[in-house]
Amino acid sequence: ALGRRMRAWLLALSLLYVGAQRRCPEQQQACQADDGPGFFCCPGNGTCCGNGCCGEQQSCAAEAGAEDGGTCCSDQPTQPCPAEGPYPPRCCGRWTVCCSVGSFGCCDPARPWQVDLGTAHTHLQPLVKPPATEGSAAPQALRCAALVVQGSRMKLLHFAADGKQTGSVPVTGYDNFCGATRPFVFSRRARALITFEADFLRAGPGPRPVAMWAVDVQSGAVKTWVLAGVRG
């Protein structure tokens, strides 16, 4: 009796699936919902993920139909991490690894800052020295620059040595995909904030080209170079 009921249930699910396939518009695909026997439609070039659809430049952090659902991760800045322990499916930055400790379950295998966290630092290190103004009675204050993320946009904030903000400029030419970025390092010689990224939007397996990105700390303009002979 149990076997007959199981076969009937599987047949009903198959009919539901076929019906969902017929209900989806052309060039779309039917996806099974995680929270019940229902189905929904996703674009043909997308991916079924939990109860939603991932786009072309996204990956699902859990298999479609998984008991714990799924979430879509942007391929360039993040990698998908499956559910582990108390952590649900999540997106971790490419500079981190999936782990089962911490606040988010994403661990940085390298030290993200250029200073020892246990050491007190009470002074500001000037990044940019403005040109002297001819005839000025006193030298201008040294300034510092800070790179901040605001959703899909990035800004450079300028500060005087006393900590007061003196202005801001938008960063043009760098896509942060509405998320956190890799750590940037400051080059005094180039007067720029620099980071390196592999091209994770390139289709297919194998080594990926690596580019260097430089953000000018005064103008916010971005320059990029593909590194010859380097693959990520």
Buried (B, 14 or more C-beta within 10 A) or exposed (E): EEEEEEEEEEEEEEEBBEEBEEEBEEEBBBBBBBEEEEBBBBBEEBBBBBBBBBBEEBBBBBEBBBEBBBBBBBBBBBBBBBBBEEBBBBBBBBBBBBBEEEEBBBEBEEEEEEEEEEEEEEEBEBBBEEEEEEEEEEEEBBBBBBBEBEEEEBBBBBBBBEEEEEEBBEBEEBEBBEBBBBBBEBEEEEBBBBBBBBBBEBEEEEEBBBBBBBBBBBBBBBEEEEEEEBEB
